[in-house]
Amino acid sequence: MPIKSRRFIQCDVFSPIPTQGNGLAVIVEAEGLSDSQLQTFAAWTNLAETTFLLPPTDINTDYKLRIFSPGREMLFAGHPTLGSCAAWLHCGGVPKQAGLVRQECGVGIVDIDISARPFAFVAPPTKIERLPEQRLLAITDALSISASAILNSAQLDNGPVWQVIQLKTAEQVLALDSSQVKWPKFTPVGLIGAHSTEHECDFEVRMFAPSSGMSEDPITGSLNAALAHWMQTNGQLERPITVGQGTNINRHGRVLIKPDGNQVLIGGDTHILIDGQVSL
């Protein structure tokens, strides 16, 4: 098909400081592009995720979103959800319902509250299962985690599948060497630990072995969304909390998690850094 100039947005998500969050590329006018073109462009950007905005196929939604890592399509991801919503609004999108954007994606419809800043999405349902013992042992051996440091573990599925371990302290989480967990030997590994009461964040999160091939992801909205449902189920989410992520790789990630009845809202700042055109 002929090459066409398309609106392109580059944004930064989940940090109050521009360029200190997680970068996202958004093609705002993706109609007419083939699956192979979407994947090729996502590989070219070399970002953790690139998204493509399309007209909705569900009349109850505002747009359809497709999400690609450099190597595959994803059913759902957190910072692409917030970043794509911000890009859509920036480019003139008007939601059908005031204060609420409804996104159609691989896991169904995701609601995004835009009635106040920062925007926040409703965490999609999370399937919570026991983390198989052999997987837990493989992770703890690779990362040299002692059994005495572990509070809990689980396998969480909210589109991506996460192997998660809760440690006693944020300091224990920050001390781990992410280079010891390799992709594709491990599916994504999430770690969480509590900060002391004096810290600005309540918890520290790290995500190892992302599909983009990096040893550690800067800030991971989908992991934090799954962790939030897990914590809520365990009675650990009785008030809004702030999660830090990206500390060890010089990022300033901040994810705001708010329980809302049986739902959980996942919020964070988004900054539009580039607004231009790309030829595809």
C-alpha positions as CSV (number, residue, x, y, z in Angstrom):
1,M,0.0,0.0,0.0
2,P,1.2,3.6,-0.5
3,I,3.2,5.3,2.2
4,K,1.1,7.8,4.2
5,S,2.0,10.5,6.7
6,R,0.4,9.7,10.1
7,R,0.1,11.5,13.4
8,F,2.8,10.3,15.9
9,I,3.0,11.0,19.6
10,Q,5.8,10.2,21.9
11,C,5.0,10.4,25.6
12,D,6.4,9.6,29.0
13,V,4.2,7.8,31.6
14,F,4.1,7.2,35.3
15,S,6.5,10.0,36.5
16,P,5.9,13.6,37.7
17,I,9.2,14.4,35.9
18,P,9.2,14.3,32.1
19,T,11.7,11.7,30.7
20,Q,11.9,9.9,34.1
21,G,9.0,7.5,33.5
22,N,8.3,4.9,30.8
23,G,8.4,6.0,27.2
24,L,5.6,5.2,24.7
25,A,5.2,5.7,21.0
26,V,1.6,6.2,19.7
27,I,0.5,6.1,16.1
28,V,-2.8,8.0,16.3
29,E,-4.0,7.2,12.8
30,A,-3.3,3.5,12.4
31,E,-6.1,2.6,10.0
32,G,-5.0,0.6,7.0
33,L,-1.8,-0.7,8.5
34,S,-1.2,-4.5,8.4
35,D,-0.3,-6.6,11.4
36,S,3.2,-7.0,10.0
37,Q,3.6,-3.2,9.6
38,L,2.5,-2.7,13.2
39,Q,5.0,-5.2,14.5
40,T,7.8,-3.9,12.3
41,F,7.3,-0.4,13.4
42,A,7.1,-1.5,17.1
43,A,10.4,-3.3,16.6
44,W,11.9,-0.2,15.0
45,T,11.0,2.1,17.9
46,N,12.7,-0.3,20.2
47,L,10.6,0.8,23.1
48,A,9.0,-1.5,25.6
49,E,5.6,-0.8,23.9
50,T,4.3,1.0,20.9
51,T,0.5,1.5,20.5
52,F,-1.8,2.0,17.5
53,L,-5.2,3.9,17.8
54,L,-8.0,2.6,15.7
55,P,-11.8,3.3,15.4
56,P,-13.7,1.2,18.0
57,T,-15.6,-1.9,16.9
58,D,-17.7,-1.7,20.1
59,I,-20.1,1.2,20.1
60,N,-19.7,1.6,23.9
61,T,-16.0,2.4,23.6
62,D,-14.1,5.5,22.4
63,Y,-11.3,3.9,20.5
64,K,-9.6,0.5,19.9
65,L,-6.0,0.1,21.0
66,R,-3.5,-2.4,19.8
67,I,-0.3,-2.8,21.9
68,F,3.0,-4.2,20.6
69,S,6.4,-4.9,22.2
70,P,9.3,-5.1,19.8
71,G,8.6,-8.9,19.5
72,R,4.9,-9.5,19.9
73,E,1.4,-8.1,20.4
74,M,0.1,-7.7,23.9
75,L,-3.4,-8.0,25.2
76,F,-3.0,-5.3,27.8
77,A,-0.4,-3.1,29.3
78,G,-0.6,-0.2,31.8
79,H,1.6,2.6,30.7
80,P,0.4,2.2,27.1
81,T,-3.2,2.5,28.4
82,L,-2.6,5.8,30.1
83,G,-0.2,7.2,27.5
84,S,-2.5,6.3,24.6
85,C,-5.5,7.9,26.3
86,A,-3.5,11.1,26.9
87,A,-2.4,11.0,23.2
88,W,-5.9,10.5,22.0
89,L,-7.2,13.4,24.1
90,H,-4.2,15.6,23.0
91,C,-5.1,15.0,19.4
92,G,-8.7,16.1,19.9
93,G,-10.5,12.9,21.0
94,V,-13.8,13.6,22.8
95,P,-15.1,10.8,25.0
96,K,-18.7,9.7,24.7
97,Q,-19.1,10.1,28.5
98,A,-17.7,13.2,30.2
99,G,-14.9,12.4,32.5
100,L,-14.5,8.8,31.3
101,V,-12.6,7.2,28.4
102,R,-13.5,3.7,27.5
103,Q,-10.7,1.8,25.7
104,E,-11.2,-1.4,23.7
105,C,-8.2,-3.7,23.8
106,G,-7.2,-7.4,24.0
107,V,-8.6,-7.9,27.5
108,G,-11.9,-6.2,26.7
109,I,-13.0,-2.7,27.8
110,V,-10.8,-0.7,30.2
111,D,-12.3,2.4,31.8
112,I,-10.0,5.4,32.3
113,D,-11.0,8.1,34.7
114,I,-10.1,11.5,33.3
115,S,-12.2,13.6,35.7
116,A,-9.1,14.6,37.6
117,R,-5.3,14.6,37.2
118,P,-3.5,12.3,37.1
119,F,-5.6,10.0,34.9
120,A,-6.3,6.5,36.3
121,F,-7.5,3.3,34.7
122,V,-9.6,0.6,36.3
123,A,-7.3,-2.4,36.8
124,P,-8.7,-5.3,34.7
125,P,-9.6,-8.5,36.5
126,T,-6.6,-10.6,37.7
127,K,-6.5,-14.3,38.0
128,I,-4.6,-15.2,41.2
129,E,-3.0,-18.7,41.5
130,R,-0.3,-20.3,43.6
131,L,3.2,-19.8,42.1
132,P,4.5,-23.4,41.4
133,E,7.2,-24.4,43.8
134,Q,9.7,-25.2,41.1
135,R,9.2,-21.7,39.6
136,L,9.6,-20.0,43.0
137,L,12.8,-22.0,43.7
138,A,14.2,-21.1,40.2
139,I,13.6,-17.4,40.8
140,T,14.9,-17.4,44.4
141,D,18.0,-19.3,43.4
142,A,18.7,-17.0,40.4
143,L,18.3,-13.9,42.6
144,S,19.8,-15.3,45.8
145,I,16.7,-14.6,47.8
146,S,16.6,-16.3,51.2
147,A,13.4,-18.0,52.3
148,S,13.3,-15.8,55.4
149,A,13.0,-12.6,53.3
150,I,9.8,-13.8,51.5
151,L,6.3,-12.8,52.8
152,N,4.2,-14.2,50.0
153,S,4.3,-15.3,46.3
154,A,1.7,-15.9,43.5
155,Q,1.2,-16.2,39.8
156,L,-1.0,-13.3,38.5
157,D,-2.7,-13.1,35.1
158,N,-4.3,-9.9,33.8
159,G,-3.4,-10.4,30.2
160,P,0.4,-10.7,30.9
161,V,1.3,-13.5,33.3
162,W,3.4,-12.4,36.3
163,Q,5.5,-14.5,38.7
164,V,5.5,-12.3,41.8
165,I,7.2,-12.4,45.2
166,Q,6.6,-10.0,48.1
167,L,9.7,-9.4,50.2
168,K,9.7,-7.9,53.7
169,T,11.3,-4.6,52.8
170,A,11.9,-2.3,49.9
171,E,15.6,-2.4,50.6
172,Q,15.6,-6.2,50.0
173,V,13.9,-5.6,46.6
174,L,16.3,-2.8,45.6
175,A,19.4,-5.0,46.5
176,L,18.6,-7.7,43.9
177,D,20.6,-8.1,40.7
178,S,18.2,-8.0,37.8
179,S,20.8,-9.3,35.3
180,Q,20.5,-12.8,36.9
181,V,17.0,-13.2,35.4
182,K,17.1,-13.8,31.7
183,W,14.4,-13.7,29.0
184,P,13.0,-16.1,27.8
185,K,14.1,-18.6,30.6
186,F,11.8,-16.8,32.9
187,T,8.4,-15.3,32.3
188,P,8.2,-11.8,33.8
189,V,9.1,-11.6,37.5
190,G,7.7,-9.0,39.8
191,L,9.1,-8.0,43.2
192,I,7.4,-5.8,45.8
193,G,8.5,-4.7,49.3
194,A,7.4,-2.1,51.8
195,H,9.2,1.1,52.5
196,S,9.6,2.6,55.9
197,T,7.0,5.1,57.0
198,E,9.4,8.0,56.5
199,H,9.7,7.3,52.7
200,E,7.5,9.2,50.2
201,C,6.5,5.8,48.6
202,D,4.7,3.0,50.4
203,F,6.2,0.2,48.4
204,E,9.0,-0.4,45.9
205,V,8.3,-2.6,42.8
206,R,10.7,-4.0,40.3
207,M,9.9,-6.1,37.1
208,F,12.6,-8.3,35.6
209,A,12.8,-10.1,32.2
210,P,10.4,-7.9,30.2
211,S,9.6,-9.1,26.7
212,S,11.6,-6.2,25.1
213,G,14.7,-8.0,26.2
214,M,15.8,-5.5,28.9
215,S,16.8,-6.8,32.3
216,E,14.5,-4.5,34.1
217,D,11.4,-2.4,33.1
218,P,11.3,1.2,34.1
219,I,7.7,1.4,35.3
220,T,5.1,-1.3,34.8
221,G,1.4,-0.4,35.1
222,S,0.0,-3.8,34.3
223,L,2.2,-5.4,36.9
224,N,1.2,-2.8,39.5
225,A,-2.5,-3.4,38.5
226,A,-2.1,-7.2,39.1
227,L,-0.2,-6.6,42.4
228,A,-3.0,-4.2,43.5
229,H,-5.7,-6.8,43.0
230,W,-3.5,-9.4,44.8
231,M,-2.9,-7.0,47.8
232,Q,-6.6,-6.2,47.9
233,T,-7.5,-9.9,48.1
234,N,-4.9,-10.3,50.9
235,G,-6.3,-7.4,52.9
236,Q,-3.2,-5.2,52.2
237,L,-4.9,-2.4,50.3
238,E,-7.2,-0.5,52.6
239,R,-6.2,3.0,51.5
240,P,-4.5,4.7,48.5
241,I,-0.8,4.0,48.2
242,T,2.1,5.2,46.1
243,V,4.5,2.8,44.5
244,G,8.0,3.6,43.4
245,Q,9.6,1.8,40.5
246,G,12.7,2.3,38.3
247,T,14.9,3.5,41.1
248,N,17.9,1.2,40.2
249,I,17.9,2.3,36.6
250,N,17.8,6.0,37.4
251,R,14.1,6.5,36.7
252,H,11.6,8.3,39.0
253,G,8.5,6.1,38.6
254,R,5.4,6.8,40.7
255,V,2.3,4.7,40.4
256,L,-0.8,5.8,42.4
257,I,-3.0,2.9,43.5
258,K,-6.5,3.6,44.9
259,P,-9.0,1.0,46.1
260,D,-12.6,1.8,45.0
261,G,-15.0,-0.9,46.3
262,N,-14.2,-4.1,44.5
263,Q,-12.2,-2.2,41.9
264,V,-8.7,-0.7,41.9
265,L,-7.6,2.5,40.1
266,I,-4.1,2.7,38.7
267,G,-2.9,6.3,38.1
268,G,0.1,8.3,37.2
269,D,1.4,11.4,35.4
270,T,1.7,11.5,31.6
271,H,3.7,14.0,29.6
272,I,3.5,14.6,25.8
273,L,7.1,15.0,24.6
274,I,6.8,14.8,20.8
275,D,3.9,15.6,18.5
276,G,4.8,15.0,14.8
277,Q,4.3,12.9,11.7
278,V,5.7,9.6,10.6
279,S,5.6,8.0,7.2
280,L,4.2,4.5,7.2
